[in-house]
């Protein structure tokens, strides 16, 4: 099984890239989230974490900017009747932290607003993944902590990651923010 590929970005389209490896003797075609393609430049060296799907019709490679994004992709496609195209579309629209927050908070409406997801699929995804991405019970404190830390200039994705690592039990909001600041 392939884990990642590192090489020169030879070509990019709306949702596909070709990574050239082995001194330009092999080009690997990988399906990636649209939003990431826009950030890449032809000629740059890229590292793409891969998910290989083998079907009767062929082998498809899906690529991700980091292992965490790939893990969320795998979680999404583990939901019955949700395929890789839907998962890639979700990850093109939402960051990993936004997705986990939406699922953890049970926000079906937000998830259903993504093209190709719809209300039934959103309900199914949340039903199957909600426990895995469960938010702290103090959601208001969570939102306040995110707002305070992003207003201080920290990137939203880093803030979400740090807040997820913190043990919220028996801590007030001020203690949470202090601990997050120490980790950022």
N, C-alpha and C positions, 0 to 999 in steps of 0.2 A: 504494500500500500504506500502511496505517496503522501508525505507529510507537508513538504513545502518545496517551492522552487525559487531559486534566486538567479537573476540574470538581467539582461538588458531588455527594456521595453521596446519591442520592435514595431508594434502596431496597436492602435486602440480604436474601438468603436464605442457606440453608446453603452453597451453592457458586456463587451468582450475585450480581452487584451491578448496579445501574443508575446510571450516571454521567450527570448532567445537564450539558449544555454549551449554549453560545450563548444565554445569558440565559434558561435554562429552556425553550428552544424545541425541544430535542432530548435524548432519553434514550438512552444507549447501553448495551445489555444485554451483560454480559461474564461469561464463566465463569472463576472464579478458584479457587485452592486453598482448601479449607475453613478451614484454620488462619488464613489471612489475614483472612477475612471476620469472624471473631470479634474481631479487633483493630480493626476499623473501626467508626466511629460515623456514623449517618445525620446528614447536615448538614455533615460535615467536607469539606474540599477534599482530593481525592485525585488522585494521578498514577498511572496504570495503563499499564504497558508492554504492548503488544498483539501478539498473533500471530493473523493472520487465515487461516482455513482455508476454502477454497472447495471445495464438493462439489456433486454433482448435486442433493442434497436442500436445499441452502441455504448460507449463509455463517455460520460460527461465529467468534466472537471469544473468544480466551483471554487472560486478563490476569495480569500479574505485578507484584510489588512493585519489581523492579529489572531491569536489562538482563541481569545474570548469571543470574538465575532463568529468564528467557526463553530465554537461550542453552542452558541445560541442558535445558529443555523441548524445544527444537529437536533437541538431540542425542538425547534419548530417543525422539522420534517418528521419527528417522532409522533406527532399528533396525527391521528387517523384522518385520511383524506386531505392532507395538506402536503403539497409537493414542493420540490426545490424551487420552482419558478415563483411560487407564492412567497416562500421564505426569502429568496433573494430580493423580491419586490419590497417586502417588509423592511429588510435591512438597508435597502436603498433610501427608504423614506425616513427611517428612525435610527438613531444611534442605539447601541446596545443598552445603554443606561435608560434611554427613553422607553425602549421596548419593555425592559424588565419592570420599570415603574408602571407602565400602562397595564401590563399583565398582572403585576402584584396588587395594583389598586382595583383591578376588575373593570377597567374603563373600556367596555365593549364598543361604545360609540366611537371613540378615538381610533381604535384598531380597525373597526369596520369602515372608516373613512378612507383607508388605503385602497387604491385601485386594485381590484381583483380579490379582495378579502371578503367584504360583505358581512352582514350581521350574523349569519349562521356559522361561518368559518371563524369569525372573531370570538363568538361564544364558545366554540369548540376549543380553540387555542387557549383561551383563558381558563376554561374548565380543566384542561389537562396540565397546564403549566403554572397555575396560580400558586399552588403550594411551594413550588420550587423558587418562585420569585416573590414570595410573600414579603410585604413591606413591614416595617416596624408598626406597632399598633398606634403610635403617636404620629400619624400622617401630617398633622398640622405642624408639629415640630420639625418633621422632615422637610416640608416645603419651606419653612422659615429658615432652617439651616442652609438649605440650598441657595435661597435668595441672599442671605447674609454673605455667604462665602463667594458667590459669584459677583456680588456687588463689590467685594474686596479685590476683584480682578482675577480670581482663579477660574480656570476653564470648567465649564459645567460637567463635562465627562469625568474629569479628575475628581471633582467634588463628589459626584455620585458614587464613584468607586470607593473613595475614602469613607464616606458615610456608611456604605454597605459593610465595610470592614469593622466598624465600631460596634461594641456591645452597648446597646441603648438601655439595658436594664438598670434601674436605680440611678439614672443620671438625669439631671435637668438639662434644659436646652443650652445654657451657658457652658456647662461642662462638655457637652457634645461638641460645641463649636470650638472650644479650646483644644480638645483632643484632635479634632479635624485639622485645625491650624498647625498643630505640631507635626502632623503627618504630611501636610501639603508643602 
